[in-house]
Every structure is written in C-alpha cells, then in structure tokens.
C-alpha cells in the first residue's frame, strides 16, 4: 500500500483547506488522517471504514471522504492550533474502535504541512 499526501500550505485563520491522499496498492478496510504538531504526539483527526461502515472525525469542522483512489480531508474554520503535519494512513482493521489509534495503522503517507497564520 502506497500513500501520498498533498494539499497543505500556509492559510489564514478561518480558511477552508482540502488535503488529498493518493492511495494505491491493496485495498484496505480503514483509512485515516492524523496530525502531529511540533513537540506533540501524533493525534487522530478523522477516519472511515471503506465498506461503508461509517466515518469518524475529531471535530465537526473536519470531513473525510474518498473518491476514485483518493482520500480527502476537508477542514473548515481553520485555527492556529490546527497547524501541524498531516498524515494519511491505512489499516486492515475493520473495527471502528481501532480507527482512532495510530498504532493500528501500518501504512503511512509522508505528511503534508498545514500552517494556519495571519
């Protein structure tokens, strides 16, 4: 499984940004987005089960979706605290409880930097 994240950049507070992740290789049961700010642990942002089992997000400002080999993360009302490197990830787990924990994701993209600043 290969993952390639893109779409990050410098945006102003309150902006909307959509991150993309190109997914190739074996089909996985779960896909997710995590982020890591400087000096902090990598944390859950959003995830979804690929069999239509549902989508789960950290906050209502985030929306995860998939289409034609791409995984997307739409973020609205961006705040300075959203500044981080964002990673897409894939897992064979199909139990939604495991989607929130990064240790259940063996496949990771390289990350894309999102900086929210005026």
C-alpha positions as CSV (number, residue, x, y, z in Angstrom):
1,X,0.0,0.0,0.0
2,X,1.4,3.4,-1.0
3,X,0.0,6.7,0.2
4,X,1.0,10.2,-1.0
5,X,-0.4,13.2,0.9
6,X,-0.7,16.6,-0.6
7,X,-2.6,19.9,-0.4
8,X,-1.0,21.5,2.6
9,X,0.2,25.1,2.8
10,X,0.0,28.4,4.6
11,X,-3.6,29.6,5.1
12,X,-5.3,32.3,7.1
13,X,-7.4,31.6,10.2
14,X,-11.0,30.8,9.2
15,X,-10.0,29.4,5.8
16,X,-11.0,26.1,4.3
17,X,-8.5,23.6,3.1
18,X,-8.8,20.2,1.4
19,X,-6.0,17.7,1.8
20,X,-5.6,14.8,-0.7
21,X,-4.0,11.4,-0.3
22,X,-3.4,9.3,-3.4
23,X,-3.9,5.6,-2.5
24,X,-2.5,2.7,-4.4
25,X,-2.0,-1.0,-3.9
26,X,-4.0,-3.4,-1.9
27,X,-7.5,-2.2,-0.8
28,X,-7.6,-1.6,3.0
29,X,-10.5,-1.7,5.3
30,X,-9.9,1.6,7.1
31,X,-8.3,4.9,6.1
32,X,-7.5,7.8,8.3
33,X,-5.9,11.2,8.8
34,X,-3.7,12.0,11.8
35,X,-1.7,15.1,12.6
36,X,1.4,16.0,14.5
37,X,2.3,19.4,15.8
38,X,5.8,20.3,17.0
39,X,6.6,18.7,20.4
40,X,3.3,16.8,20.5
41,X,2.1,13.3,19.9
42,X,0.6,12.3,16.6
43,X,-3.2,12.5,17.1
44,X,-6.3,11.3,15.4
45,X,-8.2,13.7,13.1
46,X,-10.6,11.6,11.0
47,X,-11.1,8.0,9.7
48,X,-13.5,6.0,7.7
49,X,-14.3,2.4,7.0
50,X,-14.1,1.6,3.3
51,X,-17.0,-0.8,3.4
52,X,-19.5,1.9,4.1
53,X,-19.2,1.3,7.9
54,X,-19.0,5.0,8.8
55,X,-16.8,8.0,9.1
56,X,-15.5,9.5,12.3
57,X,-13.9,12.8,13.0
58,X,-12.2,14.7,15.8
59,X,-14.5,17.7,15.3
60,X,-17.4,18.7,13.1
61,X,-15.1,21.1,11.2
62,X,-13.4,18.1,9.6
63,X,-14.9,15.9,6.8
64,X,-13.3,12.8,5.5
65,X,-14.2,11.3,2.1
66,X,-12.9,9.0,-0.6
67,X,-13.3,9.0,-4.4
68,X,-11.6,7.2,-7.2
69,X,-8.4,6.2,-5.4
70,X,-8.1,9.4,-3.3
71,X,-8.7,10.0,0.3
72,X,-9.7,13.6,1.2
73,X,-9.8,15.7,4.4
74,X,-11.8,18.9,4.2
75,X,-11.1,21.3,7.1
76,X,-13.2,24.4,7.6
77,X,-12.8,27.3,10.1
78,X,-9.1,26.7,10.4
79,X,-7.4,27.8,13.6
80,X,-3.8,28.4,14.6
81,X,-4.0,25.2,16.7
82,X,-4.6,23.2,13.5
83,X,-1.1,23.9,12.5
84,X,0.6,20.5,12.1
85,X,2.0,18.0,9.7
86,X,-1.0,15.9,8.4
87,X,-0.6,12.3,7.6
88,X,-2.9,9.9,5.8
89,X,-2.8,6.2,6.9
90,X,-4.3,2.9,6.1
91,X,-5.3,-0.1,8.2
92,X,-6.6,-3.6,7.7
93,X,-8.7,-3.2,10.8
94,X,-12.5,-3.1,10.3
95,X,-13.4,-2.5,13.9
96,X,-14.2,1.2,14.2
97,X,-12.8,1.4,17.7
98,X,-9.3,0.7,16.3
99,X,-9.5,3.6,13.8
100,X,-8.7,6.2,16.5
101,X,-5.4,4.7,17.5
102,X,-2.4,5.3,15.3
103,X,-0.7,2.0,16.4
104,X,-3.2,0.1,14.3
105,X,-2.1,1.8,11.1
106,X,0.8,0.0,9.4
107,X,0.8,2.2,6.3
108,X,1.6,5.9,6.3
109,X,2.0,8.7,3.8
110,X,4.9,11.2,4.0
111,X,2.9,14.0,5.5
112,X,1.9,17.5,4.3
113,X,2.5,20.6,6.4
114,X,-0.5,22.8,7.2
115,X,0.3,26.2,8.8
116,X,-2.6,28.5,9.9
117,X,-1.4,32.0,10.5
118,X,-2.3,35.6,9.7
